[in-house]
Amino acid sequence: MSIICCCPIIECVYFLACIRWLWQKCLYTAGHESERWGLATAEEFEPVPRLCRLILSVYEDDLRNPIWAPPGGYGIDPDFIILRKDYEETLGRAPPYIIYLDHANADIILAVRGLNLAKESDYAVLLDNKLGQTKFDGGYVHNGLLKAAGWVFDAEVELLRELLERYPSYTLTFAGHSLGAGVVALLVMIAVQDRGKLGNIERKQIRCYAIAPARCMSLNLAVRYADVINSVVLQDDFLPRTTTALEDVFKSLFCLPCLLCLTCLKDTCTLEEKMLKDPRRLYAPGRLYHIVERKPCRIGRFPPVVRTAVPVDGRFEHIVLSCNATSDHAIIWIERESQKALDMMLEKDQIMQIPAKQKMERQQSLALDHSEEHRVAMQRAVALDIPQAYSPLSYGTFHEMEEGETSGQSSGDAHTPFLKKWSESWDNFVDRLFEVDESGKMIFKRTSSKKSSDSSLQPP
């Protein structure tokens, strides 16, 4: 009888909990995540629309007679395309890509297209991953994307080195959208690790722009490489927020709203502290640029605002229930809205009539601000000590790994440098405090001031 009476109460509690969750999700918008971030400037955001158009050009069969060009055109010269590879030439190991020489901006660009829904090889790359399957540089990465990135690097490293030797002052930029964004995010990590194969170029000479990226690396890597990787997300885009296995996502394409709702429920019921302390959980990489162009309870799009930060917690943790969650993933919309945002920034600069010298000083100041923000994010990550919350420590930490240590060490080996360093510091501490007398007992050492005073009393 008591069990029967409890059932309506349990149902009511469950119903009220669901209503509360639904109310919270309806009030939750994409702008909440970045509302406290700083505003991006025209100097730092300028490459984004240009690189979006370059990525779009990879979809064209003939750039001299483009079919999908935006109103302003792609703005590239087909004569400066150094290399172009399609699916037949990549053997399905990676999406098609081009290498373009941008003399106007002193840039060598490798651009990778996004997912082709008609190509089985793209699905094979994207779905080739299991939780915690692949470790890289002390963290976890997406297995299929890492293999694709490694294949591209091995195939093009000689050509890239030749171009860098021919144009030593040029930067090396990797850009991609969706699937291609995940590939270039891991590709730039490989390039940073193997700079010797690129002619020992400086780290600051390499950069990456991942447009609407998949979650492809653990949090420690996402923060550590924020100085070279930039991720661009348009408003409610679902992919940078999707923690569900991508295999389940594509199995549920016919009922994607159902999957998004279930993912929302799971994320809402999971404590953020637990999310952050999972060393195998993947995240959107690098510094984040969030283009916000819609407001809650408003109809239509508004002038876009670009906010940027290197967040540790609050890094696109929750799915947004929005009818634009899939359309915001389209490269065409991202190119259009990013160009609008850049035009507004430039117009504001013109109104303020900023001199050229002051712009250069502001650019230098911006670089220092980014460096400081990256350092603070690293300190925040170290303070949270996220990867060390789980054993073994072979997952990697935010601390710099000991020289000679590799990501493939066993858990016992991973503990060894830390324990060795800890024991050495403890021994030094004990030596400073204690000394052994003639009888073998440990006694407190005299202070340095006492020693100096005693030594002054000694005869020369």
N, C-alpha and C positions, 0 to 999 in steps of 0.2 A: 504493500500500500504506500509506504514511504517513497519507494522508488518511483512509483507512478506520479506522486505529487512533485517529485524533484524534476521530472522531465520538462514540464512547462517552464519552470524557473531557469533551467539550463538553456532552453531554447530562447527565452527572452534575453538572457545575458548574451548569448551568441549573436542574436539579432541586433542588440544595441551595440555590441562591439563592431559588427559589420557596418552598421550605420555610421558609427564614429570614424571608422577607417575610411569609408567612402566620402564622408564629409571632409576629412583631412586631405584626401587625394584630389578632391574637386577644388579645394582651396590652394593646393600645391601647384605652383607653376614653375616653368624653367627659370624664370628670372630670380627666384628665391636663392638659387645656388650661387649666383654670381653677383648678388645685389651689393655685397661689400667689397667686391674686387675693384681695382683701379681701372680707369678708362684708358684704352689703348690710344696711342698717338699715330699720326699719319706716317711718321718715319718707320715705325716698326711694323705697321699693318700694310704698307705699300705693296710688298710682294704678293700678298694673298690673291687679289683679283687677277693679277697677271699670271700667276701660277695655275689658278683655276682654269683660265683660258688655254694654257699650255696643256693641261691634263685633258681638257675637252678635245683638243686637236688630235690626241692619240686615237680617238674614236673614228676619225676620218680616214677614208681610203685614199683620197687624193686631196692634199691640202691646197693645191692650186685651183681646185673646183670644189670647195667645201659645201657640205649639205647642212650641217648642224651648227654653223657658225652663229654666235650671238650678233646682235645688231651692229656692234662696233667692230666685228671681226675678231679673229684670234690675236691679231697684232704680232704675228711672228713671220719670219722670212723662211720659206721652205728650203732655201739654199743653205741655211745654217743648221739644218738637221743633219747631224753627223752620223747618226745610226738610228735605224728603225727596225724593230723586231715584232712580228705577229705571232699568233699561236703556233704556226707550223715551225717557226724558227726557235721558239722557246720550248718546243716539245711538250707543252702543257705544264712545264715545271714552274712557270711564273706567268702572270698576265702580260699582255703586250706593253711595250715601253719604247720611249725614244730618248736619245741624247741630243740636247739642243745647246748650241753655243750662242748665248745672249750677250753680244758685244755691247749693246747699249747700257746694260746693267752690270757688265764685267762678271758674268755668271756662267758656269758650266752646269747644266740642269739635266738630271735624269728623272723623267716623269713617267709614272705608271698609271694605267687606267684602272677603273673600278671593276666590280664583279659583272661578268656577262652571264645573265640568267640562262643563256642557251648553251653554255660551255660546261661540260662535265668536269673538265680539268680545274676550273675555278672553284667548283664545289669541293673537289678533292683537296685543294690547298686549304680552303677555309675550314673544312670539317676535320682535318687531320690534327686533332688535339684532344688530349685528356687532361684532367685536372692534375697539375704538378708533374706533367710528363717530361718537360725539358727545362734544364737549368742553364743559365747563361750569366756570366759575370756576377755571381753571387745572388741571383734572383731567378724568377721563373718567366718564361716567355711562351708564346703560342708556337707549337711545334711545326705546323704546316707553313706558317708565315716565315719562321726562321729558316726552314729549308729552302723556300722560294727566294728569300733574301740572300742566302749563301750562294745559291746558284747564279743569281744575277751578278753578285760581287765577283765571283770567280770568272764569269764570262766576260765582264767588262772592265776589270781592274787594270789591265794593260792599257786599254784605250783611255781610261780616265787619267792614268799616270802620264801618258803622253800629252794629253791636253793640258794638264796642270803644269808640266814642264815647259810647254809652249807658252802658256799664259799664267805665269807664277803669281800674278796679283789678283787673279780671278778667284771667286768663291766657288765651292762645290756644293750644289743644292740638290737634295732629293725631295721629290714631291709626288703625292699620290692621293687618290680618292677611294674611300671605302676599303675594299680588299687591297688595292694598291697602297692605301695609306698605312695599313698594317705592314705591308712588305717594306716600304721605305723607312718606317720607324725602326724596324729591326736591321735594315740594311745600313742605316747610318750608325747604329751601334757597332756593327761589324767593321765599318770603315774607320770608326774612332779607335777600335781595338787594333786594327791592322794598318795604321797610318804609314808604317814603313813601306808597305806595298804601293802606297800612293805617293811615294817620294818624300816621306817624313814631313808632310804638311802639318801646320798647327791645328789644334783642335778647334779654335775659333774660326778657322777658314771653312769648316764643314757645318752645314745646317740642314734641317729637314722641316718640311711643312706637310703635316698629315691632315688631309681634309676629310672630315666625318669619319674618323678612324674607328676600327673595331678595338675592343679592349684586348691588348696583346702583350702586356708586360706587368710584372708585379710592382707593387707600390714603391719599393726601394729603387728599382730601375727607373720608374716613371719620374721620380723626383731627381735622381742622380743625373739623368740625361736631359734635364729641363733647360740646360744652357744651349743645347744644340737641336732639340726637338720642339716643334711648335704644333699644337693640335688646334684645329678650327672647327667649331661646332655651331650649327645654326639652330637656335631656339630649342625646339622640342625633339630633335633628332634622337631616334630610339637606339641606334647601334652603339654609340659610345656609352650608353647607359645599360645595355643588355648584358647582365651577368649570367643569364641562362646559357647553357651549352648551345653553340650555334647550330649544332645538328638538330636540336629540338626546335630551334627557331624555324629552320627551313622545312622541317616536317609539319610545322603548324602554319605555313603560309596561307592556307585556305581559311584559317581561323586565327589570324594574328592578333585581333583585338582580345580574344579569349586568353591567349598566351600573355599578352601585356598585362591584363588584369591579374592573372595568377602571379606574374612576376612582381607586380606592385604589392600584392598581398604578402608575398614572401619577404620582400625587402622591408616593408613597413613593420612586420613582426620580428625582424632580426635587428638586434641592437647594433648601432654603428660601431661601437667598440669591438664587438665580435667580428664585424666585417674587416675592420682595419687590422686586426691582429691575426688574420688568416694570411700567412706568407705566400700562399699559392693563388690567391685571388688576383685576377688580372684587372688592369685599369687602362683608361685612355692615357697615352704617353705624353710626357713633357709638359711644357708651359701650355696653358689652355687659353684660347681666345673664344669667347662666347658672344655670338651675335644675337642680340635681343631685339625683336621687332614687333612683338605682340604683348599686350597687357591683359591681366585678368579682367573678366567681365567687360571687355571691349571688343568691338567687331572690326575686322580688317587689320591691315598691317600699318605700322607706324614707322617713322624714320628710324632706321636701325642704329643701335648703340652697341659698341664693341667694348666688352670688359675683359680684362686679362689678369692672370695671377698664376702662381705656382702653388696650388693648394695641396695639402696633405690629406686632411679630412674634408669631406664635402666635395669630392672629385666625381661629380655626376653619379651619385650613388643610387638615385631613385628614378624609375620609369615615370614619365609624365603622361597622364591620361589625356591625350590630345588627338584631335582628328588630323593634325599636321605632323604627327610623329614620324610618318613615313615620307611625306612630301618634303620635309625639311632635310631629308638625307640626299636629295637630288643635287648633283653638282651644278646643274643649271641655276637652281634657286640660290645656291650658296654663292656662285659667281655674281649673280645679279645683286643680291643683298650686300655682299662684301664691297662691290663697286660703289653702291649707294653710300655705304658707311664711309668709304675712303673719300668720296667726293665731298661729303659733309665735313669731314675733318680738314680737307684742303681748303674748302670755302671758309671755314672758321679761321684758319691760319691767314688767309688772304685778308679777311676783315680786320684781323688784329695787326696785319702788316708787319709780320716778323721778319727782320733783316736776315740775309743769308748767313752772316757770321753768327747771329744768335741761334739760327737753326742748327748750325754745326755744333755749337756749345750744348744745345738741348739734346742733340743726338749722343754726344759724349756723356752727358748727365744721365740719359736714358740707359745707356749701357751699364753705367755704374749702379743705377737703381735696380736693373735686372739682376746684376751680379749679387747685390746685397739681398734682394728678395730670394734668389736661389739659395744663398747661404743660410738665410733665416729658415727657409723650408727644410733644408738639410738638418738644421739644429732641431727643428720641430719633430722631424722624423726620428732623429736619434733619441729625443726625449721620450717619444712614445714607445720606442724600442719594439716596434711591431713584429718583425720577423722572429725575434728571440722569445716571443711568447709561446712558440711551439717548438717541440723537440723532434728531430735533431736540428742543430744549427747549420746544417749543410744547405739550408734554404738561402743563407746569406743574410747580411745585415746592412744597415745604413752606414756602418763604419767602413772605412777603407780596408780592404782585405790585405793581409800580410803579403809581402813580396814573395812571389813564387807559389802562392796558394791558388788553387784552381777551383772552379765551380763544381767539378766532378769528385771532390773529396768525399770520403765516407764521413759519417757523423762523428766518429771518434777523432779523425784527423781534423775536422772542423773545430772541435773543442780545443785541440792542442795549442794553437797560437794564443788563444785567449787565456787558457790556464797557465801557459808558460809566462805570458806577460804579467798575469795577476800574481803568480808566485814570485817573480823577480821583484815586482814593486813591493810586495809584502816583506821579502827578505831585506830589501833596502831600508824599509821602514823600521824593521826590528833592529837592524845594525845601527841606525841613527839613535835609537832610544836606549839600547842595552849594550853592555859589554860583559865579558866573562872574566871573573877575578881569578886569583891563583888557585882557589879551591874548586874551581869549575862552576861556581854559582853565577847566575845572571844578575847583574845589578844595573841600575840606571846610570847612564853616562852623565858626566858633568856637562853643563851647557858650554857653548863656545865662548861666551863672555867670561865664564868662570875659568875655563882653560886658559884664556888669554891673560887673565889677571894672575893666575898661578904661574904661567910661564914668564910673566914679567918679574916675578920674584926670584926666579932661578938665576944663578950667576951665569954670565956669558961663557 
